[in-house]
């Protein structure tokens, strides 16, 4: 069960990091335009 919980947390962190990176990319693109 602990392994499943850790995997879920890892996925959540990866998703958050992905969202932040995407948001940063959008901000950069807007400022470039």
Protein Blocks (a to p, Z undefined) as FASTA:
>chain_A
ZZmmmmmmmmmmmmmmmmmmmmmmmmmmmmmZZ
